[in-house]
Amino acid sequence: MSGEKHPIAMMFTYKEGEDHTLFTGFGIDSQAIDFFDEEAVQEAVRIYLPDIKVESSFTYNWVLDPYSKGTWASYKPGWMEKYYDHFNKDSGHILFASGDHGDGWRGFIDGAIGAGSKAAERARKMLG
């Protein structure tokens, strides 16, 4: 992860092959870099891997996707520590569960299942 001003704020290994590695990256501003320009991408990812050789790159703007309307939630440093307890509090008979605030694979279906399971357990206890 880098600072929010970097065109690729987060990058991680997606899959390793014998002679290549696929990476996935996310940025805050889709206009900050031309992700179809391998040289520009190579320069940007050198913050993570100084000796990397980018062979190909592409992008998909999840914010413009009519079904997802974005990616998973990403928070500024300190945000989770400050607000995490707030998002885990139910309000009367309204129970909250969110994959974006779940434990484990936050932002993925695994996090949603985990958070939903915990909310279901709270509902069971509330209903007796």
Residue pairs with C-beta under 8 A, 6 or more apart in sequence:
1 9
1 10
2 8
2 9
2 10
2 47
2 48
3 9
4 28
4 76
6 27
6 44
6 47
7 27
7 29
7 32
7 33
7 44
8 25
8 26
8 27
8 33
8 41
8 44
8 45
8 47
8 48
9 26
9 27
9 28
9 74
10 25
10 26
10 74
11 23
11 24
11 25
11 26
11 45
11 48
12 23
12 24
12 25
13 21
13 22
13 23
14 22
14 23
14 24
15 21
15 22
16 22
20 55
23 45
25 45
26 71
26 74
27 33
30 59
30 61
30 63
33 40
33 41
33 44
34 40
35 41
35 57
35 58
35 59
36 57
36 58
36 59
37 57
38 54
38 55
38 56
38 57
39 54
41 54
41 57
42 52
42 53
42 54
45 52
45 54
46 52
62 68
62 69
62 70
62 71
63 69
63 70
63 71
71 107
72 99
72 100
72 106
72 107
72 108
73 100
73 101
73 106
73 107
84 101
87 96
87 98
87 101
88 96
88 101
89 96
90 96
90 119
90 122
93 126
95 119
95 122
95 123
95 126
96 119
97 112
97 115
97 116
97 118
97 119
98 112
98 115
99 106
99 107
99 108
99 109
99 111
99 112
99 113
99 115
100 106
100 107
100 111
101 111
101 115
102 110
102 111
102 112
102 114
102 115
103 111
103 114
103 115
104 110
104 111
104 114
105 111
105 114
